[in-house]
Amino acid sequence: TTPEIEYTPKERIEQAEAICNAYQTAQGIQYEIQESARAYYQPQKDLIKMPLLDQFNSAESFYSTFFHEIGHSTGHATRLNRKEVTETIHFGSCDYGTEELTAELTASFLCAEIGISNENTERNSIAYLKNWKNAIKADKKLFLMASQRASKSAKFILNKQEETHEE
């Protein structure tokens, strides 16, 4: 086996930035100062909106959030075509919770891939997932399904996928 390469914190952030810069949506990514520092993905426009980096308490938190939104965008019809992104779903529903879990796991996988996971980003991720616990707890297989989807999403983002559409 090949030994794992240890990257410096600066190199990890550079890798995160390169992943985000290489990823494209139809309408791109808009950065803007937002009072609430709210990041989101608009499937209808295929657009990611992100607050500015300095609105976050760390670069790791910024990229973890960015990866979450990119994770949502992989569900677009032109990419992995997840119904939770392509169809209208209701906030708080099981489908909504499934998509949130998929996006958060995608972010976790990407953070782990480049080594920017830390105690703070992991704590935030766990707290975020707890918000969706009730929406997804009815189906015992849901976590496995979301993990598989997140793995496909992370591979898609990193350009390591073999196929691009869900079956």
N, C-alpha and C positions, 0 to 999 in steps of 0.2 A: 504494500500500500504506500501511497505517497504521503509524506508528512504534511500536516495542515500548515498553511502559511499564516503567520501572525501579522496582522496589519496594525499600524499605528491608528490612534483615534482619528487623526487628520485623514489618513488614507481611507478609513471606513466611511467617513462623511463624504469624501470625494467619490467613492463608489456609489453611495446612495444618490448623490447628485447626478452622477452619470446615468444611473438607471432611470431617474425621473426625466432627465433631459432627452433620453433616447426614446421614451414612450410617447406615443402620439394618439390623440383622440381627434375626431373630425373637426371640432371647433377649438381644439387645443386646451391649454391650461391658462386660466386667468389668476393673477396674483393681485390681491387688493387688501388694503387696510380695512379690517372689519372690527367693530366694537366687540363682538362676541368671539372673535377669532374662530369663526365657524367655517369648517371645510365641508364641501359636499360635491356630489356628482349629479349632474342633470342628464338622465338617459335620453330624454327627447332631443336635446341639443348635442349629446355626446360631448359634454363639457365638464371639466373639473375646475372648481373654484377653490382657491387656497388663500388663506391669510398670508401675510409676509412672515418670513423666517423669524424676524425679531419679535413677533407677537407670541412666540412659544418660549417656554422656559429653557429649552435646549434644542440643539440641532437634531438630536436623536428623537425627541418628541415630534418635531416638525416632520421628519422623514417617516416616522411610524404612522403619523396621520396621513401623510401624502400617499404612502403605500396602501393604506386602507381605502382611500378614494380611488386609486388606480385599480385596486382589487375589485371594487364595484364596476368600474368601467370595462373590465374584461368580460362581464356578462352581456355586453352590448351584442346585438344581432350580428354585427360584422366581425365579432371575435368568438367568444365561447358560447354565446346565445343561451343565456340562462333565463328561464321564464320569469324569475323573480326580478329581473331587470327589464326585460322586453315587454312584460305585461304590467298593467296597473295593479298594484298590490296595496293593501291598507296598512297604515302604520300600526304596529303592535300585533299584526297577524303572524301566524306561523311562517308563512312565506317571507314576510319582512324579516323576521327573526333569523330565518335560514340564511338570507342574503347578508345580514349584518354579521352573522357568525362566519360565513365564507370570507367576507372582506377583512374581518379582524384576524382570522387565521392566515390569510394571504399576507397581511402586514407582518404578522409574527414570523412567518416563514422567511420573508424577504429580509427582515431585520436579523434573523438568525444566520441567514446565508452570508451576509456581509459583516456580521459581528457587531451590530449596533444595539443589540438587545442589552438592556441593563435593568437593574432593579426598578428604576422609575418607570421605564416604558412597559415592563412586564406588569407592574402594579396597576398602571393605567389600563392596560389591556384586560386584565382580570376584572377590574371594576366595570369596564365597559360591557364585557360579556355577561356579567351578573345582571345588568339591566334587561337583557334579553332572555334570561333563564326561563321565565314563565311562558314566553311565546314558543320556546323550542323544547321544553321538557316533556311534552306529551309523546314524542316519538323517540324511542331509544336509539334508533339507527341514524338519527339526524346528525349527530356529531361526526360520525364516520363519513356520511355523505358530504357534509360541509368540508371536512378535512380533505377528502378526495378532490372536491371542486377547488379548494384553496391551493392544493398542490398543483393542479392544472393551471390555475391562474398565475401562480408564482413562476412556473415554467414558461408560460406564455410571455409574461413580463420580461423574464430573463432571456427570452428567445431560445428556450430549450425544449419547446413543445414538438411533438410529432404530428399531432392533429390539432385543428383549431376550433372544431365545433362539437358541442355536447351531442350525445346521441339520445 
